[in-house]
Amino acid sequence: MGLKDKMLYLYCRHRPSKSHIQMATAFMPSAGYFGAAAFLALVYYTDWKIIAGYIPLYNTKFPKPEEKEKK
């Protein structure tokens, strides 16, 4: 029994019903918001300067490098 046959067996045996598909699609916006909040929490707690520099009000924590004046 090859990998393709095993995957086909699992798909046929555990095929999602219409109600399961409807519940999964209804959950997608909540999952997206949760993922975005988790990403922002990760950036906040790790001080990831590359990303945190673009967050309004939070980017004031990092000083901007001053450019040298040309003479």
PQR file of N, CA, C, O and H, with PARSE charges and radii, in Angstrom:
ATOM      1  N   MET A   1       0.857  -1.169   0.000 -0.4000 1.5000
ATOM      2  CA  MET A   1       0.000   0.000   0.000 -0.0000 2.0000
ATOM      3  C   MET A   1       0.903   1.232   0.000  0.5500 1.7000
ATOM      4  O   MET A   1       1.664   1.449   0.943 -0.5500 1.4000
ATOM      5  N   GLY A   2       0.818   2.026  -1.046 -0.4000 1.5000
ATOM      6  CA  GLY A   2       1.653   3.207  -1.182 -0.0000 2.0000
ATOM      7  C   GLY A   2       1.080   4.403  -0.425  0.5500 1.7000
ATOM      8  O   GLY A   2      -0.012   4.341   0.140 -0.5500 1.4000
ATOM      9  H   GLY A   2       0.200   1.850  -1.812  0.4000 1.0000
ATOM     10  N   LEU A   3       1.835   5.471  -0.432 -0.4000 1.5000
ATOM     11  CA  LEU A   3       1.428   6.687   0.267 -0.0000 2.0000
ATOM     12  C   LEU A   3       0.141   7.265  -0.328  0.5500 1.7000
ATOM     13  O   LEU A   3      -0.726   7.752   0.397 -0.5500 1.4000
ATOM     14  H   LEU A   3       2.722   5.521  -0.891  0.4000 1.0000
ATOM     15  N   LYS A   4       0.034   7.203  -1.652 -0.4000 1.5000
ATOM     16  CA  LYS A   4      -1.162   7.727  -2.315 -0.0000 2.0000
ATOM     17  C   LYS A   4      -2.402   6.949  -1.878  0.5500 1.7000
ATOM     18  O   LYS A   4      -3.455   7.540  -1.639 -0.5500 1.4000
ATOM     19  H   LYS A   4       0.739   6.808  -2.241  0.4000 1.0000
ATOM     20  N   ASP A   5      -2.280   5.641  -1.776 -0.4000 1.5000
ATOM     21  CA  ASP A   5      -3.413   4.815  -1.352 -0.0000 2.0000
ATOM     22  C   ASP A   5      -3.787   5.093   0.095  0.5500 1.7000
ATOM     23  O   ASP A   5      -4.970   5.117   0.435 -0.5500 1.4000
ATOM     24  H   ASP A   5      -1.425   5.161  -1.970  0.4000 1.0000
ATOM     25  N   LYS A   6      -2.785   5.305   0.957 -0.4000 1.5000
ATOM     26  CA  LYS A   6      -3.058   5.602   2.360 -0.0000 2.0000
ATOM     27  C   LYS A   6      -3.780   6.941   2.510  0.5500 1.7000
ATOM     28  O   LYS A   6      -4.729   7.058   3.286 -0.5500 1.4000
ATOM     29  H   LYS A   6      -1.824   5.286   0.681  0.4000 1.0000
ATOM     30  N   MET A   7      -3.324   7.950   1.761 -0.4000 1.5000
ATOM     31  CA  MET A   7      -3.966   9.260   1.835 -0.0000 2.0000
ATOM     32  C   MET A   7      -5.395   9.203   1.303  0.5500 1.7000
ATOM     33  O   MET A   7      -6.295   9.826   1.866 -0.5500 1.4000
ATOM     34  H   MET A   7      -2.553   7.855   1.131  0.4000 1.0000
ATOM     35  N   LEU A   8      -5.602   8.465   0.230 -0.4000 1.5000
ATOM     36  CA  LEU A   8      -6.940   8.312  -0.323 -0.0000 2.0000
ATOM     37  C   LEU A   8      -7.847   7.585   0.664  0.5500 1.7000
ATOM     38  O   LEU A   8      -9.024   7.919   0.795 -0.5500 1.4000
ATOM     39  H   LEU A   8      -4.871   7.959  -0.228  0.4000 1.0000
ATOM     40  N   TYR A   9      -7.295   6.590   1.357 -0.4000 1.5000
ATOM     41  CA  TYR A   9      -8.070   5.854   2.358 -0.0000 2.0000
ATOM     42  C   TYR A   9      -8.481   6.782   3.494  0.5500 1.7000
ATOM     43  O   TYR A   9      -9.630   6.754   3.934 -0.5500 1.4000
ATOM     44  H   TYR A   9      -6.339   6.319   1.251  0.4000 1.0000
ATOM     45  N   LEU A  10      -7.535   7.618   3.979 -0.4000 1.5000
ATOM     46  CA  LEU A  10      -7.863   8.531   5.065 -0.0000 2.0000
ATOM     47  C   LEU A  10      -8.879   9.575   4.619  0.5500 1.7000
ATOM     48  O   LEU A  10      -9.779   9.931   5.380 -0.5500 1.4000
ATOM     49  H   LEU A  10      -6.602   7.641   3.622  0.4000 1.0000
ATOM     50  N   TYR A  11      -8.740  10.068   3.384 -0.4000 1.5000
ATOM     51  CA  TYR A  11      -9.685  11.066   2.894 -0.0000 2.0000
ATOM     52  C   TYR A  11     -11.079  10.476   2.768  0.5500 1.7000
ATOM     53  O   TYR A  11     -12.060  11.102   3.168 -0.5500 1.4000
ATOM     54  H   TYR A  11      -8.009   9.779   2.766  0.4000 1.0000
ATOM     55  N   CYS A  12     -11.169   9.296   2.224 -0.4000 1.5000
ATOM     56  CA  CYS A  12     -12.485   8.683   2.038 -0.0000 2.0000
ATOM     57  C   CYS A  12     -13.119   8.304   3.364  0.5500 1.7000
ATOM     58  O   CYS A  12     -14.339   8.360   3.516 -0.5500 1.4000
ATOM     59  H   CYS A  12     -10.372   8.787   1.899  0.4000 1.0000
ATOM     60  N   ARG A  13     -12.302   7.925   4.308 -0.4000 1.5000
ATOM     61  CA  ARG A  13     -12.839   7.495   5.591 -0.0000 2.0000
ATOM     62  C   ARG A  13     -13.255   8.687   6.451  0.5500 1.7000
ATOM     63  O   ARG A  13     -14.252   8.610   7.170 -0.5500 1.4000
ATOM     64  H   ARG A  13     -11.310   7.880   4.184  0.4000 1.0000
ATOM     65  N   HIS A  14     -12.508   9.783   6.385 -0.4000 1.5000
ATOM     66  CA  HIS A  14     -12.767  10.940   7.226 -0.0000 2.0000
ATOM     67  C   HIS A  14     -13.171  12.153   6.394  0.5500 1.7000
ATOM     68  O   HIS A  14     -12.656  13.251   6.606 -0.5500 1.4000
ATOM     69  H   HIS A  14     -11.698   9.845   5.801  0.4000 1.0000
ATOM     70  N   ARG A  15     -14.053  11.968   5.488 -0.4000 1.5000
ATOM     71  CA  ARG A  15     -14.510  13.053   4.632 -0.0000 2.0000
ATOM     72  C   ARG A  15     -15.371  14.015   5.449  0.5500 1.7000
ATOM     73  O   ARG A  15     -16.307  13.585   6.123 -0.5500 1.4000
ATOM     74  H   ARG A  15     -14.472  11.077   5.316  0.4000 1.0000
ATOM     75  N   PRO A  16     -15.059  15.330   5.395 -0.5600 1.5000
ATOM     76  CA  PRO A  16     -15.856  16.289   6.174  0.2800 2.0000
ATOM     77  C   PRO A  16     -17.256  16.439   5.601  0.5500 1.7000
ATOM     78  O   PRO A  16     -17.455  16.446   4.386 -0.5500 1.4000
ATOM     79  N   SER A  17     -18.217  16.558   6.505 -0.4000 1.5000
ATOM     80  CA  SER A  17     -19.597  16.737   6.059 -0.0000 2.0000
ATOM     81  C   SER A  17     -19.845  18.211   5.755  0.5500 1.7000
ATOM     82  O   SER A  17     -18.984  19.060   5.986 -0.5500 1.4000
ATOM     83  H   SER A  17     -18.054  16.552   7.492  0.4000 1.0000
ATOM     84  N   LYS A  18     -21.020  18.497   5.241 -0.4000 1.5000
ATOM     85  CA  LYS A  18     -21.377  19.866   4.882 -0.0000 2.0000
ATOM     86  C   LYS A  18     -21.391  20.766   6.119  0.5500 1.7000
ATOM     87  O   LYS A  18     -20.981  21.925   6.048 -0.5500 1.4000
ATOM     88  H   LYS A  18     -21.720  17.808   5.053  0.4000 1.0000
ATOM     89  N   SER A  19     -21.860  20.239   7.245 -0.4000 1.5000
ATOM     90  CA  SER A  19     -21.905  21.052   8.467 -0.0000 2.0000
ATOM     91  C   SER A  19     -20.494  21.353   8.980  0.5500 1.7000
ATOM     92  O   SER A  19     -20.246  22.438   9.507 -0.5500 1.4000
ATOM     93  H   SER A  19     -22.193  19.298   7.303  0.4000 1.0000
ATOM     94  N   HIS A  20     -19.564  20.395   8.829 -0.4000 1.5000
ATOM     95  CA  HIS A  20     -18.186  20.644   9.248 -0.0000 2.0000
ATOM     96  C   HIS A  20     -17.538  21.735   8.391  0.5500 1.7000
ATOM     97  O   HIS A  20     -16.794  22.572   8.903 -0.5500 1.4000
ATOM     98  H   HIS A  20     -19.765  19.514   8.402  0.4000 1.0000
ATOM     99  N   ILE A  21     -17.816  21.723   7.115 -0.4000 1.5000
ATOM    100  CA  ILE A  21     -17.276  22.736   6.214 -0.0000 2.0000
ATOM    101  C   ILE A  21     -17.852  24.111   6.552  0.5500 1.7000
ATOM    102  O   ILE A  21     -17.130  25.108   6.531 -0.5500 1.4000
ATOM    103  H   ILE A  21     -18.420  21.043   6.699  0.4000 1.0000
ATOM    104  N   GLN A  22     -19.145  24.168   6.862 -0.4000 1.5000
ATOM    105  CA  GLN A  22     -19.773  25.436   7.234 -0.0000 2.0000
ATOM    106  C   GLN A  22     -19.189  25.976   8.541  0.5500 1.7000
ATOM    107  O   GLN A  22     -18.962  27.179   8.667 -0.5500 1.4000
ATOM    108  H   GLN A  22     -19.731  23.358   6.879  0.4000 1.0000
ATOM    109  N   MET A  23     -18.947  25.095   9.510 -0.4000 1.5000
ATOM    110  CA  MET A  23     -18.352  25.537  10.773 -0.0000 2.0000
ATOM    111  C   MET A  23     -16.924  26.040  10.558  0.5500 1.7000
ATOM    112  O   MET A  23     -16.519  27.026  11.174 -0.5500 1.4000
ATOM    113  H   MET A  23     -19.132  24.118   9.408  0.4000 1.0000
ATOM    114  N   ALA A  24     -16.167  25.379   9.699 -0.4000 1.5000
ATOM    115  CA  ALA A  24     -14.789  25.801   9.434 -0.0000 2.0000
ATOM    116  C   ALA A  24     -14.756  27.158   8.741  0.5500 1.7000
ATOM    117  O   ALA A  24     -13.920  27.997   9.077 -0.5500 1.4000
ATOM    118  H   ALA A  24     -16.496  24.578   9.199  0.4000 1.0000
ATOM    119  N   THR A  25     -15.641  27.389   7.789 -0.4000 1.5000
ATOM    120  CA  THR A  25     -15.656  28.683   7.104 -0.0000 2.0000
ATOM    121  C   THR A  25     -16.155  29.797   8.029  0.5500 1.7000
ATOM    122  O   THR A  25     -15.728  30.943   7.892 -0.5500 1.4000
ATOM    123  H   THR A  25     -16.320  26.708   7.516  0.4000 1.0000
ATOM    124  N   ALA A  26     -17.041  29.482   8.957 -0.4000 1.5000
ATOM    125  CA  ALA A  26     -17.511  30.480   9.912 -0.0000 2.0000
ATOM    126  C   ALA A  26     -16.408  30.842  10.913  0.5500 1.7000
ATOM    127  O   ALA A  26     -16.408  31.946  11.457 -0.5500 1.4000
ATOM    128  H   ALA A  26     -17.388  28.551   9.069  0.4000 1.0000
ATOM    129  N   PHE A  27     -15.484  29.934  11.156 -0.4000 1.5000
ATOM    130  CA  PHE A  27     -14.402  30.150  12.112 -0.0000 2.0000
ATOM    131  C   PHE A  27     -13.231  30.926  11.508  0.5500 1.7000
ATOM    132  O   PHE A  27     -12.395  31.438  12.253 -0.5500 1.4000
ATOM    133  H   PHE A  27     -15.484  29.037  10.715  0.4000 1.0000
ATOM    134  N   MET A  28     -13.149  31.026  10.184 -0.4000 1.5000
ATOM    135  CA  MET A  28     -11.999  31.640   9.522 -0.0000 2.0000
ATOM    136  C   MET A  28     -11.737  33.091   9.944  0.5500 1.7000
ATOM    137  O   MET A  28     -10.578  33.413  10.206 -0.5500 1.4000
ATOM    138  H   MET A  28     -13.828  30.610   9.580  0.4000 1.0000
ATOM    139  N   PRO A  29     -12.727  33.989  10.030 -0.5600 1.5000
ATOM    140  CA  PRO A  29     -12.415  35.356  10.478  0.2800 2.0000
ATOM    141  C   PRO A  29     -11.856  35.389  11.904  0.5500 1.7000
ATOM    142  O   PRO A  29     -10.919  36.137  12.184 -0.5500 1.4000
ATOM    143  N   SER A  30     -12.416  34.596  12.791 -0.4000 1.5000
ATOM    144  CA  SER A  30     -11.917  34.551  14.166 -0.0000 2.0000
ATOM    145  C   SER A  30     -10.487  34.033  14.212  0.5500 1.7000
ATOM    146  O   SER A  30      -9.665  34.544  14.972 -0.5500 1.4000
ATOM    147  H   SER A  30     -13.177  33.988  12.564  0.4000 1.0000
ATOM    148  N   ALA A  31     -10.192  33.035  13.415 -0.4000 1.5000
ATOM    149  CA  ALA A  31      -8.840  32.489  13.368 -0.0000 2.0000
ATOM    150  C   ALA A  31      -7.864  33.519  12.819  0.5500 1.7000
ATOM    151  O   ALA A  31      -6.726  33.595  13.281 -0.5500 1.4000
ATOM    152  H   ALA A  31     -10.860  32.620  12.798  0.4000 1.0000
ATOM    153  N   GLY A  32      -8.286  34.306  11.847 -0.4000 1.5000
ATOM    154  CA  GLY A  32      -7.433  35.356  11.297 -0.0000 2.0000
ATOM    155  C   GLY A  32      -7.130  36.438  12.322  0.5500 1.7000
ATOM    156  O   GLY A  32      -5.984  36.869  12.451 -0.5500 1.4000
ATOM    157  H   GLY A  32      -9.211  34.244  11.471  0.4000 1.0000
ATOM    158  N   TYR A  33      -8.153  36.882  13.055 -0.4000 1.5000
ATOM    159  CA  TYR A  33      -7.939  37.895  14.084 -0.0000 2.0000
ATOM    160  C   TYR A  33      -7.051  37.359  15.201  0.5500 1.7000
ATOM    161  O   TYR A  33      -6.182  38.073  15.702 -0.5500 1.4000
ATOM    162  H   TYR A  33      -9.084  36.532  12.951  0.4000 1.0000
ATOM    163  N   PHE A  34      -7.261  36.126  15.586 -0.4000 1.5000
ATOM    164  CA  PHE A  34      -6.428  35.515  16.623 -0.0000 2.0000
ATOM    165  C   PHE A  34      -4.973  35.426  16.159  0.5500 1.7000
ATOM    166  O   PHE A  34      -4.058  35.700  16.936 -0.5500 1.4000
ATOM    167  H   PHE A  34      -7.967  35.546  15.180  0.4000 1.0000
ATOM    168  N   GLY A  35      -4.758  35.049  14.912 -0.4000 1.5000
ATOM    169  CA  GLY A  35      -3.404  34.963  14.377 -0.0000 2.0000
ATOM    170  C   GLY A  35      -2.724  36.323  14.322  0.5500 1.7000
ATOM    171  O   GLY A  35      -1.543  36.444  14.645 -0.5500 1.4000
ATOM    172  H   GLY A  35      -5.502  34.827  14.281  0.4000 1.0000
ATOM    173  N   ALA A  36      -3.469  37.345  13.912 -0.4000 1.5000
ATOM    174  CA  ALA A  36      -2.902  38.693  13.859 -0.0000 2.0000
ATOM    175  C   ALA A  36      -2.550  39.195  15.260  0.5500 1.7000
ATOM    176  O   ALA A  36      -1.506  39.818  15.453 -0.5500 1.4000
ATOM    177  H   ALA A  36      -4.429  37.246  13.649  0.4000 1.0000
ATOM    178  N   ALA A  37      -3.409  38.929  16.225 -0.4000 1.5000
ATOM    179  CA  ALA A  37      -3.123  39.338  17.603 -0.0000 2.0000
ATOM    180  C   ALA A  37      -1.916  38.586  18.162  0.5500 1.7000
ATOM    181  O   ALA A  37      -1.102  39.161  18.885 -0.5500 1.4000
ATOM    182  H   ALA A  37      -4.257  38.423  16.068  0.4000 1.0000
ATOM    183  N   ALA A  38      -1.804  37.316  17.829 -0.4000 1.5000
ATOM    184  CA  ALA A  38      -0.646  36.540  18.283 -0.0000 2.0000
ATOM    185  C   ALA A  38       0.636  37.066  17.654  0.5500 1.7000
ATOM    186  O   ALA A  38       1.671  37.120  18.318 -0.5500 1.4000
ATOM    187  H   ALA A  38      -2.465  36.849  17.242  0.4000 1.0000
ATOM    188  N   PHE A  39       0.584  37.455  16.379 -0.4000 1.5000
ATOM    189  CA  PHE A  39       1.760  38.010  15.714 -0.0000 2.0000
ATOM    190  C   PHE A  39       2.172  39.330  16.353  0.5500 1.7000
ATOM    191  O   PHE A  39       3.359  39.557  16.587 -0.5500 1.4000
ATOM    192  H   PHE A  39      -0.257  37.411  15.839  0.4000 1.0000
ATOM    193  N   LEU A  40       1.204  40.208  16.640 -0.4000 1.5000
ATOM    194  CA  LEU A  40       1.528  41.479  17.288 -0.0000 2.0000
ATOM    195  C   LEU A  40       2.079  41.267  18.692  0.5500 1.7000
ATOM    196  O   LEU A  40       2.974  41.998  19.117 -0.5500 1.4000
ATOM    197  H   LEU A  40       0.240  40.024  16.450  0.4000 1.0000
ATOM    198  N   ALA A  41       1.561  40.281  19.416 -0.4000 1.5000
ATOM    199  CA  ALA A  41       2.105  39.967  20.742 -0.0000 2.0000
ATOM    200  C   ALA A  41       3.540  39.467  20.628  0.5500 1.7000
ATOM    201  O   ALA A  41       4.384  39.817  21.453 -0.5500 1.4000
ATOM    202  H   ALA A  41       0.834  39.688  19.070  0.4000 1.0000
ATOM    203  N   LEU A  42       3.821  38.667  19.632 -0.4000 1.5000
ATOM    204  CA  LEU A  42       5.185  38.184  19.404 -0.0000 2.0000
ATOM    205  C   LEU A  42       6.128  39.350  19.118  0.5500 1.7000
ATOM    206  O   LEU A  42       7.232  39.402  19.660 -0.5500 1.4000
ATOM    207  H   LEU A  42       3.136  38.383  18.961  0.4000 1.0000
ATOM    208  N   VAL A  43       5.699  40.278  18.276 -0.4000 1.5000
ATOM    209  CA  VAL A  43       6.526  41.446  17.952 -0.0000 2.0000
ATOM    210  C   VAL A  43       6.730  42.310  19.188  0.5500 1.7000
ATOM    211  O   VAL A  43       7.830  42.816  19.411 -0.5500 1.4000
ATOM    212  H   VAL A  43       4.802  40.235  17.836  0.4000 1.0000
ATOM    213  N   TYR A  44       5.689  42.485  19.993 -0.4000 1.5000
ATOM    214  CA  TYR A  44       5.779  43.322  21.184 -0.0000 2.0000
ATOM    215  C   TYR A  44       6.749  42.736  22.215  0.5500 1.7000
ATOM    216  O   TYR A  44       7.591  43.451  22.757 -0.5500 1.4000
ATOM    217  H   TYR A  44       4.796  42.073  19.812  0.4000 1.0000
ATOM    218  N   TYR A  45       6.628  41.447  22.478 -0.4000 1.5000
ATOM    219  CA  TYR A  45       7.450  40.843  23.525 -0.0000 2.0000
ATOM    220  C   TYR A  45       8.881  40.567  23.092  0.5500 1.7000
ATOM    221  O   TYR A  45       9.759  40.444  23.946 -0.5500 1.4000
ATOM    222  H   TYR A  45       5.944  40.865  22.038  0.4000 1.0000
ATOM    223  N   THR A  46       9.144  40.465  21.809 -0.4000 1.5000
ATOM    224  CA  THR A  46      10.497  40.197  21.356 -0.0000 2.0000
ATOM    225  C   THR A  46      11.218  41.457  20.888  0.5500 1.7000
ATOM    226  O   THR A  46      12.408  41.396  20.578 -0.5500 1.4000
ATOM    227  H   THR A  46       8.431  40.565  21.115  0.4000 1.0000
ATOM    228  N   ASP A  47      10.526  42.605  20.828 -0.4000 1.5000
ATOM    229  CA  ASP A  47      11.103  43.860  20.328 -0.0000 2.0000
ATOM    230  C   ASP A  47      11.752  43.669  18.969  0.5500 1.7000
ATOM    231  O   ASP A  47      12.913  44.027  18.773 -0.5500 1.4000
ATOM    232  H   ASP A  47       9.559  42.654  21.080  0.4000 1.0000
ATOM    233  N   TRP A  48      11.026  43.121  18.058 -0.4000 1.5000
ATOM    234  CA  TRP A  48      11.499  42.880  16.699 -0.0000 2.0000
ATOM    235  C   TRP A  48      11.508  44.225  15.979  0.5500 1.7000
ATOM    236  O   TRP A  48      10.483  44.652  15.448 -0.5500 1.4000
ATOM    237  H   TRP A  48      10.082  42.830  18.217  0.4000 1.0000
ATOM    238  N   LYS A  49      12.657  44.894  15.959 -0.4000 1.5000
ATOM    239  CA  LYS A  49      12.760  46.276  15.513 -0.0000 2.0000
ATOM    240  C   LYS A  49      12.353  46.478  14.055  0.5500 1.7000
ATOM    241  O   LYS A  49      11.813  47.526  13.703 -0.5500 1.4000
ATOM    242  H   LYS A  49      13.490  44.547  16.390  0.4000 1.0000
ATOM    243  N   ILE A  50      12.602  45.506  13.226 -0.4000 1.5000
ATOM    244  CA  ILE A  50      12.279  45.651  11.807 -0.0000 2.0000
ATOM    245  C   ILE A  50      10.773  45.827  11.612  0.5500 1.7000
ATOM    246  O   ILE A  50      10.341  46.658  10.814 -0.5500 1.4000
ATOM    247  H   ILE A  50      13.041  44.654  13.512  0.4000 1.0000
ATOM    248  N   ILE A  51       9.984  45.052  12.335 -0.4000 1.5000
ATOM    249  CA  ILE A  51       8.528  45.116  12.215 -0.0000 2.0000
ATOM    250  C   ILE A  51       7.952  46.190  13.131  0.5500 1.7000
ATOM    251  O   ILE A  51       7.051  46.928  12.733 -0.5500 1.4000
ATOM    252  H   ILE A  51      10.335  44.376  12.984  0.4000 1.0000
ATOM    253  N   ALA A  52       8.468  46.281  14.360 -0.4000 1.5000
ATOM    254  CA  ALA A  52       7.916  47.223  15.345 -0.0000 2.0000
ATOM    255  C   ALA A  52       8.146  48.667  14.939  0.5500 1.7000
ATOM    256  O   ALA A  52       7.468  49.554  15.458 -0.5500 1.4000
ATOM    257  H   ALA A  52       9.200  45.682  14.684  0.4000 1.0000
ATOM    258  N   GLY A  53       9.068  48.936  14.039 -0.4000 1.5000
ATOM    259  CA  GLY A  53       9.296  50.296  13.583 -0.0000 2.0000
ATOM    260  C   GLY A  53       8.141  50.855  12.777  0.5500 1.7000
ATOM    261  O   GLY A  53       8.039  52.070  12.613 -0.5500 1.4000
ATOM    262  H   GLY A  53       9.619  48.216  13.618  0.4000 1.0000
ATOM    263  N   TYR A  54       7.276  50.005  12.275 -0.4000 1.5000
ATOM    264  CA  TYR A  54       6.133  50.446  11.469 -0.0000 2.0000
ATOM    265  C   TYR A  54       4.827  50.523  12.268  0.5500 1.7000
ATOM    266  O   TYR A  54       3.801  50.925  11.721 -0.5500 1.4000
ATOM    267  H   TYR A  54       7.358  49.017  12.408  0.4000 1.0000
ATOM    268  N   ILE A  55       4.847  50.146  13.542 -0.4000 1.5000
ATOM    269  CA  ILE A  55       3.638  50.206  14.365 -0.0000 2.0000
ATOM    270  C   ILE A  55       3.507  51.623  14.913  0.5500 1.7000
ATOM    271  O   ILE A  55       4.423  52.095  15.586 -0.5500 1.4000
ATOM    272  H   ILE A  55       5.681  49.819  13.986  0.4000 1.0000
ATOM    273  N   PRO A  56       2.397  52.320  14.647 -0.5600 1.5000
ATOM    274  CA  PRO A  56       2.243  53.694  15.128  0.2800 2.0000
ATOM    275  C   PRO A  56       2.286  53.758  16.657  0.5500 1.7000
ATOM    276  O   PRO A  56       1.816  52.849  17.341 -0.5500 1.4000
ATOM    277  N   LEU A  57       2.845  54.822  17.168 -0.4000 1.5000
ATOM    278  CA  LEU A  57       3.025  55.114  18.594 -0.0000 2.0000
ATOM    279  C   LEU A  57       4.051  54.191  19.258  0.5500 1.7000
ATOM    280  O   LEU A  57       4.759  54.631  20.164 -0.5500 1.4000
ATOM    281  H   LEU A  57       3.227  55.560  16.612  0.4000 1.0000
ATOM    282  N   TYR A  58       4.151  52.964  18.848 -0.4000 1.5000
ATOM    283  CA  TYR A  58       5.131  52.051  19.449 -0.0000 2.0000
ATOM    284  C   TYR A  58       6.514  52.303  18.863  0.5500 1.7000
ATOM    285  O   TYR A  58       7.520  51.997  19.503 -0.5500 1.4000
ATOM    286  H   TYR A  58       3.577  52.607  18.112  0.4000 1.0000
ATOM    287  N   ASN A  59       6.578  52.860  17.650 -0.4000 1.5000
ATOM    288  CA  ASN A  59       7.879  53.066  17.018 -0.0000 2.0000
ATOM    289  C   ASN A  59       8.642  54.230  17.634  0.5500 1.7000
ATOM    290  O   ASN A  59       9.807  54.429  17.288 -0.5500 1.4000
ATOM    291  H   ASN A  59       5.761  53.109  17.130  0.4000 1.0000
ATOM    292  N   THR A  60       8.041  55.012  18.535 -0.4000 1.5000
ATOM    293  CA  THR A  60       8.771  56.083  19.206 -0.0000 2.0000
ATOM    294  C   THR A  60       9.761  55.530  20.217  0.5500 1.7000
ATOM    295  O   THR A  60      10.617  56.267  20.706 -0.5500 1.4000
ATOM    296  H   THR A  60       7.095  54.850  18.816  0.4000 1.0000
ATOM    297  N   LYS A  61       9.661  54.268  20.534 -0.4000 1.5000
ATOM    298  CA  LYS A  61      10.579  53.625  21.460 -0.0000 2.0000
ATOM    299  C   LYS A  61      11.988  53.536  20.866  0.5500 1.7000
ATOM    300  O   LYS A  61      12.979  53.559  21.596 -0.5500 1.4000
ATOM    301  H   LYS A  61       8.966  53.669  20.136  0.4000 1.0000
ATOM    302  N   PHE A  62      12.068  53.436  19.565 -0.4000 1.5000
ATOM    303  CA  PHE A  62      13.347  53.288  18.885 -0.0000 2.0000
ATOM    304  C   PHE A  62      13.787  54.633  18.312  0.5500 1.7000
ATOM    305  O   PHE A  62      13.077  55.208  17.487 -0.5500 1.4000
ATOM    306  H   PHE A  62      11.263  53.418  18.971  0.4000 1.0000
ATOM    307  N   PRO A  63      14.945  55.143  18.732 -0.5600 1.5000
ATOM    308  CA  PRO A  63      15.389  56.447  18.194  0.2800 2.0000
ATOM    309  C   PRO A  63      15.773  56.333  16.724  0.5500 1.7000
ATOM    310  O   PRO A  63      16.312  55.318  16.283 -0.5500 1.4000
ATOM    311  N   LYS A  64      15.487  57.385  15.983 -0.4000 1.5000
ATOM    312  CA  LYS A  64      15.834  57.428  14.565 -0.0000 2.0000
ATOM    313  C   LYS A  64      17.301  57.846  14.435  0.5500 1.7000
ATOM    314  O   LYS A  64      17.751  58.751  15.138 -0.5500 1.4000
ATOM    315  H   LYS A  64      15.050  58.210  16.341  0.4000 1.0000
ATOM    316  N   PRO A  65      18.043  57.194  13.543 -0.5600 1.5000
ATOM    317  CA  PRO A  65      19.438  57.609  13.364  0.2800 2.0000
ATOM    318  C   PRO A  65      19.491  58.976  12.685  0.5500 1.7000
ATOM    319  O   PRO A  65      18.801  59.229  11.698 -0.5500 1.4000
ATOM    320  N   GLU A  66      20.320  59.838  13.236 -0.4000 1.5000
ATOM    321  CA  GLU A  66      20.435  61.182  12.670 -0.0000 2.0000
ATOM    322  C   GLU A  66      21.404  61.135  11.487  0.5500 1.7000
ATOM    323  O   GLU A  66      22.464  60.512  11.550 -0.5500 1.4000
ATOM    324  H   GLU A  66      20.881  59.633  14.038  0.4000 1.0000
ATOM    325  N   GLU A  67      21.012  61.801  10.428 -0.4000 1.5000
ATOM    326  CA  GLU A  67      21.877  61.841   9.247 -0.0000 2.0000
ATOM    327  C   GLU A  67      22.933  62.912   9.440  0.5500 1.7000
ATOM    328  O   GLU A  67      22.685  63.957  10.042 -0.5500 1.4000
ATOM    329  H   GLU A  67      20.151  62.307  10.378  0.4000 1.0000
ATOM    330  N   LYS A  68      24.113  62.630   8.919 -0.4000 1.5000
ATOM    331  CA  LYS A  68      25.201  63.601   9.006 -0.0000 2.0000
ATOM    332  C   LYS A  68      24.932  64.735   8.024  0.5500 1.7000
ATOM    333  O   LYS A  68      24.551  64.512   6.875 -0.5500 1.4000
ATOM    334  H   LYS A  68      24.314  61.781   8.430  0.4000 1.0000
ATOM    335  N   GLU A  69      25.137  65.933   8.499 -0.4000 1.5000
ATOM    336  CA  GLU A  69      24.905  67.091   7.636 -0.0000 2.0000
ATOM    337  C   GLU A  69      26.053  67.221   6.645  0.5500 1.7000
ATOM    338  O   GLU A  69      27.219  67.061   7.006 -0.5500 1.4000
ATOM    339  H   GLU A  69      25.446  66.114   9.432  0.4000 1.0000
ATOM    340  N   LYS A  70      25.715  67.510   5.403 -0.4000 1.5000
ATOM    341  CA  LYS A  70      26.737  67.686   4.373 -0.0000 2.0000
ATOM    342  C   LYS A  70      27.273  69.109   4.430  0.5500 1.7000
ATOM    343  O   LYS A  70      26.508  70.064   4.566 -0.5500 1.4000
ATOM    344  H   LYS A  70      24.768  67.640   5.110  0.4000 1.0000
ATOM    345  N   LYS A  71      28.564  69.242   4.327 -0.4000 1.5000
ATOM    346  CA  LYS A  71      29.189  70.573   4.374 -0.0000 2.0000
ATOM    347  C   LYS A  71      29.341  71.173   3.011  0.5500 1.7000
ATOM    348  O   LYS A  71      29.848  72.287   2.880 -0.5500 1.4000
ATOM    349  H   LYS A  71      29.185  68.466   4.217  0.4000 1.0000
TER
END
